[in-house]
């Protein structure tokens, strides 16, 4: 998927991590849509998330106990995003 769209910056929690997460997630979802990654296999979308999210979210992602989705045999991007939504809701 060649493109000329610059990548988005890694997540930075700033002074209000829940709000920063909400904005970063929107930017990430727009990025996926613009590059048509939204149509890609789940493994590709979650790999793109891990590539772009930055060290802080990567560490937290490893701490989550996510199980592969039975429908596709892997953890879905939706599962990852929902887990972070819950994490930042309780922040």
TIVO-2410 file (N, C-alpha, C; in nm, 3 decimals):
# residues 91
REC num residu      c1      c2      c3 atome chaine
REC   1      X   0.083  -0.117   0.000     N      A
REC   1      X   0.000   0.000   0.000    CA      A
REC   1      X   0.088   0.124   0.000     C      A
REC   2      X   0.138   0.159  -0.111     N      A
REC   2      X   0.221   0.279  -0.124    CA      A
REC   2      X   0.134   0.402  -0.104     C      A
REC   3      X   0.193   0.504  -0.041     N      A
REC   3      X   0.117   0.625  -0.016    CA      A
REC   3      X   0.210   0.742   0.002     C      A
REC   4      X   0.151   0.859  -0.001     N      A
REC   4      X   0.225   0.982   0.025    CA      A
REC   4      X   0.176   1.049   0.152     C      A
REC   5      X   0.090   0.983   0.225     N      A
REC   5      X   0.034   1.037   0.347    CA      A
REC   5      X   0.135   1.021   0.460     C      A
REC   6      X   0.171   1.129   0.528     N      A
REC   6      X   0.266   1.114   0.639    CA      A
REC   6      X   0.204   1.033   0.752     C      A
REC   7      X   0.288   0.963   0.825     N      A
REC   7      X   0.236   0.885   0.937    CA      A
REC   7      X   0.194   0.979   1.049     C      A
REC   8      X   0.112   0.927   1.137     N      A
REC   8      X   0.068   1.006   1.251    CA      A
REC   8      X   0.173   0.994   1.362     C      A
REC   9      X   0.179   1.093   1.450     N      A
REC   9      X   0.275   1.084   1.560    CA      A
REC   9      X   0.233   0.976   1.659     C      A
REC  10      X   0.329   0.924   1.733     N      A
REC  10      X   0.300   0.826   1.837    CA      A
REC  10      X   0.214   0.891   1.945     C      A
REC  11      X   0.141   0.808   2.017     N      A
REC  11      X   0.057   0.857   2.125    CA      A
REC  11      X   0.143   0.926   2.232     C      A
REC  12      X   0.094   1.040   2.278     N      A
REC  12      X   0.157   1.112   2.388    CA      A
REC  12      X   0.047   1.147   2.488     C      A
REC  13      X   0.058   1.099   2.613     N      A
REC  13      X  -0.051   1.116   2.708    CA      A
REC  13      X  -0.079   1.260   2.748     C      A
REC  14      X   0.022   1.345   2.747     N      A
REC  14      X   0.001   1.484   2.786    CA      A
REC  14      X  -0.053   1.496   2.927     C      A
REC  15      X  -0.125   1.604   2.953     N      A
REC  15      X  -0.179   1.628   3.087    CA      A
REC  15      X  -0.315   1.565   3.108     C      A
REC  16      X  -0.380   1.522   3.000     N      A
REC  16      X  -0.511   1.458   3.009    CA      A
REC  16      X  -0.510   1.332   2.922     C      A
REC  17      X  -0.455   1.222   2.975     N      A
REC  17      X  -0.441   1.100   2.894    CA      A
REC  17      X  -0.571   1.049   2.830     C      A
REC  18      X  -0.685   1.048   2.901     N      A
REC  18      X  -0.807   1.000   2.834    CA      A
REC  18      X  -0.845   1.082   2.711     C      A
REC  19      X  -0.832   1.213   2.722     N      A
REC  19      X  -0.862   1.299   2.607    CA      A
REC  19      X  -0.759   1.280   2.496     C      A
REC  20      X  -0.632   1.269   2.535     N      A
REC  20      X  -0.526   1.245   2.436    CA      A
REC  20      X  -0.550   1.115   2.362     C      A
REC  21      X  -0.593   1.011   2.436     N      A
REC  21      X  -0.624   0.882   2.373    CA      A
REC  21      X  -0.737   0.897   2.272     C      A
REC  22      X  -0.844   0.965   2.313     N      A
REC  22      X  -0.959   0.981   2.224    CA      A
REC  22      X  -0.918   1.050   2.094     C      A
REC  23      X  -0.837   1.154   2.104     N      A
REC  23      X  -0.793   1.226   1.984    CA      A
REC  23      X  -0.698   1.140   1.900     C      A
REC  24      X  -0.605   1.071   1.966     N      A
REC  24      X  -0.510   0.987   1.892    CA      A
REC  24      X  -0.583   0.874   1.821     C      A
REC  25      X  -0.679   0.813   1.889     N      A
REC  25      X  -0.756   0.704   1.827    CA      A
REC  25      X  -0.831   0.753   1.704     C      A
REC  26      X  -0.892   0.869   1.712     N      A
REC  26      X  -0.962   0.925   1.595    CA      A
REC  26      X  -0.865   0.947   1.480     C      A
REC  27      X  -0.749   1.002   1.512     N      A
REC  27      X  -0.647   1.026   1.409    CA      A
REC  27      X  -0.601   0.893   1.348     C      A
REC  28      X  -0.582   0.793   1.431     N      A
REC  28      X  -0.540   0.661   1.384    CA      A
REC  28      X  -0.647   0.600   1.293     C      A
REC  29      X  -0.772   0.606   1.334     N      A
REC  29      X  -0.880   0.550   1.252    CA      A
REC  29      X  -0.892   0.623   1.118     C      A
REC  30      X  -0.875   0.755   1.120     N      A
REC  30      X  -0.876   0.832   0.994    CA      A
REC  30      X  -0.759   0.790   0.904     C      A
REC  31      X  -0.644   0.769   0.966     N      A
REC  31      X  -0.524   0.726   0.893    CA      A
REC  31      X  -0.550   0.592   0.824     C      A
REC  32      X  -0.607   0.496   0.899     N      A
REC  32      X  -0.638   0.365   0.840    CA      A
REC  32      X  -0.735   0.378   0.724     C      A
REC  33      X  -0.835   0.461   0.742     N      A
REC  33      X  -0.936   0.479   0.637    CA      A
REC  33      X  -0.875   0.545   0.513     C      A
REC  34      X  -0.794   0.646   0.534     N      A
REC  34      X  -0.733   0.718   0.421    CA      A
REC  34      X  -0.644   0.626   0.338     C      A
REC  35      X  -0.579   0.532   0.404     N      A
REC  35      X  -0.490   0.439   0.333    CA      A
REC  35      X  -0.557   0.307   0.298     C      A
REC  36      X  -0.684   0.300   0.325     N      A
REC  36      X  -0.765   0.179   0.298    CA      A
REC  36      X  -0.717   0.059   0.378     C      A
REC  37      X  -0.650   0.083   0.488     N      A
REC  37      X  -0.614  -0.026   0.578    CA      A
REC  37      X  -0.738  -0.081   0.648     C      A
REC  38      X  -0.845  -0.004   0.651     N      A
REC  38      X  -0.967  -0.051   0.715    CA      A
REC  38      X  -1.020  -0.176   0.645     C      A
REC  39      X  -0.979  -0.198   0.521     N      A
REC  39      X  -1.021  -0.316   0.444    CA      A
REC  39      X  -0.921  -0.430   0.456     C      A
REC  40      X  -0.811  -0.408   0.524     N      A
REC  40      X  -0.702  -0.506   0.535    CA      A
REC  40      X  -0.737  -0.615   0.637     C      A
REC  41      X  -0.665  -0.726   0.633     N      A
REC  41      X  -0.685  -0.831   0.735    CA      A
REC  41      X  -0.655  -0.777   0.875     C      A
REC  42      X  -0.715  -0.838   0.975     N      A
REC  42      X  -0.697  -0.794   1.113    CA      A
REC  42      X  -0.551  -0.791   1.155     C      A
REC  43      X  -0.473  -0.889   1.112     N      A
REC  43      X  -0.331  -0.893   1.148    CA      A
REC  43      X  -0.259  -0.768   1.099     C      A
REC  44      X  -0.296  -0.722   0.981     N      A
REC  44      X  -0.234  -0.603   0.923    CA      A
REC  44      X  -0.274  -0.478   1.000     C      A
REC  45      X  -0.401  -0.467   1.036     N      A
REC  45      X  -0.448  -0.350   1.110    CA      A
REC  45      X  -0.386  -0.344   1.249     C      A
REC  46      X  -0.380  -0.456   1.318     N      A
REC  46      X  -0.321  -0.454   1.452    CA      A
REC  46      X  -0.170  -0.430   1.445     C      A
REC  47      X  -0.105  -0.481   1.342     N      A
REC  47      X   0.037  -0.455   1.324    CA      A
REC  47      X   0.060  -0.307   1.298     C      A
REC  48      X  -0.025  -0.245   1.221     N      A
REC  48      X  -0.013  -0.101   1.194    CA      A
REC  48      X  -0.032  -0.023   1.323     C      A
REC  49      X  -0.126  -0.065   1.405     N      A
REC  49      X  -0.146  -0.001   1.535    CA      A
REC  49      X  -0.019  -0.008   1.619     C      A
REC  50      X   0.037  -0.128   1.631     N      A
REC  50      X   0.159  -0.146   1.711    CA      A
REC  50      X   0.274  -0.063   1.656     C      A
REC  51      X   0.281  -0.051   1.527     N      A
REC  51      X   0.389   0.026   1.463    CA      A
REC  51      X   0.378   0.175   1.493     C      A
REC  52      X   0.256   0.225   1.499     N      A
REC  52      X   0.236   0.369   1.513    CA      A
REC  52      X   0.211   0.417   1.655     C      A
REC  53      X   0.168   0.330   1.744     N      A
REC  53      X   0.117   0.377   1.873    CA      A
REC  53      X   0.222   0.431   1.968     C      A
REC  54      X   0.344   0.386   1.957     N      A
REC  54      X   0.448   0.435   2.046    CA      A
REC  54      X   0.474   0.341   2.162     C      A
REC  55      X   0.582   0.368   2.232     N      A
REC  55      X   0.631   0.279   2.338    CA      A
REC  55      X   0.533   0.264   2.454     C      A
REC  56      X   0.471   0.373   2.496     N      A
REC  56      X   0.380   0.365   2.611    CA      A
REC  56      X   0.261   0.273   2.584     C      A
REC  57      X   0.196   0.289   2.470     N      A
REC  57      X   0.082   0.203   2.439    CA      A
REC  57      X   0.126   0.060   2.411     C      A
REC  58      X   0.242   0.043   2.351     N      A
REC  58      X   0.292  -0.091   2.325    CA      A
REC  58      X   0.312  -0.167   2.456     C      A
REC  59      X   0.371  -0.102   2.555     N      A
REC  59      X   0.390  -0.166   2.686    CA      A
REC  59      X   0.256  -0.204   2.748     C      A
REC  60      X   0.160  -0.114   2.742     N      A
REC  60      X   0.028  -0.143   2.800    CA      A
REC  60      X  -0.042  -0.254   2.723     C      A
REC  61      X  -0.028  -0.255   2.592     N      A
REC  61      X  -0.090  -0.359   2.510    CA      A
REC  61      X  -0.039  -0.497   2.551     C      A
REC  62      X   0.089  -0.508   2.580     N      A
REC  62      X   0.146  -0.635   2.624    CA      A
REC  62      X   0.087  -0.680   2.757     C      A
REC  63      X   0.045  -0.585   2.840     N      A
REC  63      X  -0.011  -0.617   2.971    CA      A
REC  63      X  -0.157  -0.664   2.964     C      A
REC  64      X  -0.226  -0.630   2.856     N      A
REC  64      X  -0.365  -0.675   2.840    CA      A
REC  64      X  -0.367  -0.825   2.815     C      A
REC  65      X  -0.472  -0.889   2.861     N      A
REC  65      X  -0.487  -1.033   2.840    CA      A
REC  65      X  -0.587  -1.056   2.725     C      A
REC  66      X  -0.545  -1.019   2.605     N      A
REC  66      X  -0.634  -1.031   2.489    CA      A
REC  66      X  -0.624  -1.170   2.429     C      A
REC  67      X  -0.739  -1.227   2.398     N      A
REC  67      X  -0.748  -1.359   2.336    CA      A
REC  67      X  -0.789  -1.343   2.190     C      A
REC  68      X  -0.737  -1.427   2.102     N      A
REC  68      X  -0.775  -1.419   1.960    CA      A
REC  68      X  -0.925  -1.432   1.941     C      A
REC  69      X  -0.976  -1.359   1.846     N      A
REC  69      X  -1.116  -1.366   1.808    CA      A
REC  69      X  -1.138  -1.495   1.730     C      A
REC  70      X  -1.241  -1.570   1.765     N      A
REC  70      X  -1.269  -1.698   1.698    CA      A
REC  70      X  -1.296  -1.683   1.549     C      A
REC  71      X  -1.355  -1.569   1.509     N      A
REC  71      X  -1.391  -1.549   1.369    CA      A
REC  71      X  -1.269  -1.540   1.277     C      A
REC  72      X  -1.162  -1.478   1.324     N      A
REC  72      X  -1.048  -1.460   1.236    CA      A
REC  72      X  -0.921  -1.524   1.290     C      A
REC  73      X  -0.924  -1.580   1.410     N      A
REC  73      X  -0.808  -1.650   1.464    CA      A
REC  73      X  -0.699  -1.559   1.520     C      A
REC  74      X  -0.726  -1.430   1.528     N      A
REC  74      X  -0.628  -1.338   1.584    CA      A
REC  74      X  -0.700  -1.229   1.662     C      A
REC  75      X  -0.624  -1.157   1.739     N      A
REC  75      X  -0.680  -1.042   1.810    CA      A
REC  75      X  -0.716  -0.937   1.706     C      A
REC  76      X  -0.835  -0.882   1.717     N      A
REC  76      X  -0.878  -0.782   1.620    CA      A
REC  76      X  -0.841  -0.641   1.667     C      A
REC  77      X  -0.833  -0.552   1.572     N      A
REC  77      X  -0.807  -0.413   1.605    CA      A
REC  77      X  -0.916  -0.359   1.695     C      A
REC  78      X  -1.039  -0.398   1.670     N      A
REC  78      X  -1.151  -0.352   1.753    CA      A
REC  78      X  -1.132  -0.394   1.898     C      A
REC  79      X  -1.085  -0.516   1.921     N      A
REC  79      X  -1.056  -0.562   2.057    CA      A
REC  79      X  -0.950  -0.473   2.122     C      A
REC  80      X  -0.846  -0.443   2.049     N      A
REC  80      X  -0.736  -0.361   2.100    CA      A
REC  80      X  -0.789  -0.222   2.137     C      A
REC  81      X  -0.863  -0.160   2.047     N      A
REC  81      X  -0.914  -0.025   2.071    CA      A
REC  81      X  -1.010  -0.023   2.189     C      A
REC  82      X  -1.096  -0.124   2.198     N      A
REC  82      X  -1.190  -0.131   2.310    CA      A
REC  82      X  -1.118  -0.147   2.443     C      A
REC  83      X  -1.011  -0.226   2.443     N      A
REC  83      X  -0.934  -0.246   2.566    CA      A
REC  83      X  -0.870  -0.115   2.610     C      A
REC  84      X  -0.818  -0.038   2.516     N      A
REC  84      X  -0.762   0.093   2.551    CA      A
REC  84      X  -0.871   0.191   2.592     C      A
REC  85      X  -0.987   0.184   2.531     N      A
REC  85      X  -1.099   0.270   2.573    CA      A
REC  85      X  -1.130   0.244   2.721     C      A
REC  86      X  -1.138   0.118   2.759     N      A
REC  86      X  -1.164   0.083   2.900    CA      A
REC  86      X  -1.050   0.130   2.989     C      A
REC  87      X  -0.929   0.108   2.945     N      A
REC  87      X  -0.811   0.147   3.023    CA      A
REC  87      X  -0.812   0.297   3.051     C      A
REC  88      X  -0.837   0.377   2.949     N      A
REC  88      X  -0.835   0.522   2.968    CA      A
REC  88      X  -0.960   0.575   3.036     C      A
REC  89      X  -1.069   0.502   3.030     N      A
REC  89      X  -1.190   0.540   3.103    CA      A
REC  89      X  -1.164   0.533   3.253     C      A
REC  90      X  -1.087   0.432   3.294     N      A
REC  90      X  -1.055   0.411   3.435    CA      A
REC  90      X  -0.929   0.487   3.479     C      A
REC  91      X  -0.868   0.561   3.390     N      A
REC  91      X  -0.740   0.625   3.417    CA      A
REC  91      X  -0.752   0.725   3.530     C      A
***
